[in-house]
Amino acid sequence: MSMVTTIRMPEDQYAQVRDLAAFEGQNVSTFMRNAILDKVTNMQDYDLGISVLKEKNNRISRDEVVGKVFIEQ
């Protein structure tokens, strides 16, 4: 089921959103929905990354990563 919500913003900001949506070939509603969902995904990814960093695990240096990725191919 779809829910409807309202976002209030100044006309100049709406014009920017409308123009960007048009540039992307989307209507304003789709553009806003995608922007909001991108933000949600980014925050979830950030939270996951922080939780992984807080775990006690073996860590390797940047040089070791570079060596494994670029030299051992």
VODO-30988 format. One record per residue: x, y, z of N, C-alpha, C in turn; residue number from 1. Coordinates in steps of 0.001 Angstrom, whole numbers, plus 500000, padded with zeros to 6 digits. Layout:
X	Y	Z	X	Y	Z	X	Y	Z	NUM .
...
This chain:
500847	498825	500000	500000	500000	500000	500892	501238	500000	1 .
500574	502187	499205	501325	503445	499139	500759	504451	500129	2 .
501661	505217	500707	501272	506286	501617	501558	507613	500926	3 .
500795	508616	501290	500979	509956	500744	501501	510843	501858	4 .
502490	511666	501518	503029	512611	502487	503207	513961	501804	5 .
503317	514990	502591	503494	516332	502057	504801	516908	502578	6 .
505530	517558	501693	506765	518228	502080	506602	519709	501776	7 .
506821	520536	502767	506743	521977	502562	508157	522514	502384	8 .
508319	523347	501363	509614	523980	501126	509397	525276	500387	9 .
510347	526190	500507	510236	527460	499779	510192	527210	498262	10 .
509567	528122	497568	509405	527981	496119	510731	527846	495387	11 .
511741	528578	495827	513027	528502	495132	513665	527120	495283	12 .
513510	526505	496458	514025	525152	496642	513241	524154	495805	13 .
511925	524322	495767	511106	523438	494943	511512	523552	493483	14 .
511789	524757	493029	512201	524957	491636	513504	524206	491358	15 .
514428	524215	492317	515675	523470	492140	515401	521975	492041	16 .
514541	521475	492909	514184	520057	492889	513497	519707	491572	17 .
512557	520537	491162	511837	520307	489909	512802	520266	488728	18 .
513735	521208	488695	514696	521259	487586	515619	520038	487584	19 .
516074	519631	488770	516923	518436	488843	516153	517178	488450	20 .
514907	517100	488874	514072	515958	488505	513914	515893	486991	21 .
513645	517026	486380	513497	517077	484916	514800	516675	484239	22 .
515917	517140	484758	517219	516794	484201	517453	515290	484262	23 .
516985	514659	485347	517128	513210	485521	516041	512427	484778	24 .
515093	513132	484174	514010	512460	483447	512970	511847	484365	25 .
512793	512446	485540	511835	511931	486519	510837	513015	486877	26 .
509685	512577	487385	508778	513571	487940	509261	513910	489355	27 .
508749	514982	489913	509223	515466	491212	508993	514424	492307	28 .
507862	513768	492282	507549	512779	493309	508552	511626	493299	29 .
508857	511099	492137	509824	510011	492015	511205	510475	492433	30 .
511587	511671	492014	512890	512216	492370	513032	512349	493882	31 .
512009	512896	494547	512057	513060	495997	512092	511706	496702	32 .
511271	510776	496241	511250	509445	496854	512627	508794	496756	33 .
513235	508861	495563	514557	508267	495374	515609	508943	496237	34 .
515541	510266	496364	516496	510999	497195	516361	510581	498663	35 .
515138	510448	499130	514905	510045	500516	515391	508621	500745	36 .
515069	507719	499817	515494	506326	499976	517011	506190	499881	37 .
517656	507006	499051	519123	507012	499001	519704	507420	500357	38 .
519119	508415	500977	519573	508868	502297	519403	507753	503328	39 .
518263	507077	503294	518015	505966	504222	519063	504872	504028	40 .
519317	504509	502771	520311	503476	502469	521699	503894	502947	41 .
522074	505144	502704	523380	505637	503145	523519	505566	504662	42 .
522475	505925	505382	522526	505876	506841	522608	504428	507335	43 .
521887	503522	506697	521957	502113	507075	523364	501565	506808	44 .
523940	501911	505658	525299	501475	505338	526290	502026	506353	45 .
526137	503283	506728	527006	503904	507718	526899	503168	509047	46 .
525672	502922	509491	525468	502224	510762	526089	500831	510731	47 .
525936	500124	509616	526533	498798	509480	528049	498893	509536	48 .
528616	499863	508839	530056	500050	508847	530587	500330	510240	49 .
529891	501179	510973	530303	501490	512345	530229	500248	513212	50 .
529179	499450	513069	529060	498236	513894	530174	497245	513561	51 .
530561	497146	512303	531663	496260	511924	532966	496767	512524	52 .
533184	498082	512479	534403	498640	513054	534497	498404	514564	53 .
533354	498355	515228	533340	498157	516678	533563	496703	517073	54 .
533386	495771	516133	533611	494360	516422	535102	494120	516612	55 .
535397	493137	517431	536792	492746	517576	537103	491810	516417	56 .
537909	492274	515499	538265	491447	514351	539696	491750	513941	57 .
540206	490903	513106	541560	491118	512619	541551	492279	511645	58 .
542474	493175	511838	542560	494332	510962	543863	494250	510198	59 .
543822	494750	508991	545039	494809	508202	545260	496242	507746	60 .
546488	496549	507457	546815	497918	507081	546392	498201	505645	61 .
546371	499468	505309	546058	499881	503938	547062	499280	502962	62 .
548336	499270	503356	549368	498717	502484	549128	497234	502202	63 .
548653	496497	503207	548348	495084	502995	547185	494916	502020	64 .
546175	495779	502150	545034	495723	501227	545490	496022	499815	65 .
546261	497080	499647	546759	497449	498323	547584	496303	497748	66 .
548408	495703	498579	549226	494582	498116	548390	493416	497650	67 .
547348	493100	498386	546491	491973	498019	545659	492282	496766	68 .
545215	493488	496632	544341	493839	495519	545112	494073	494237	69 .
546226	494777	494309	546903	495211	493094	548129	494393	492719	70 .
548754	493756	493672	549992	493054	493364	549762	491567	493143	71 .
548845	490979	493882	548651	489538	493811	547703	489102	492705	72 .
547407	489948	491749	546483	489567	490680	547180	488845	489568	73 .
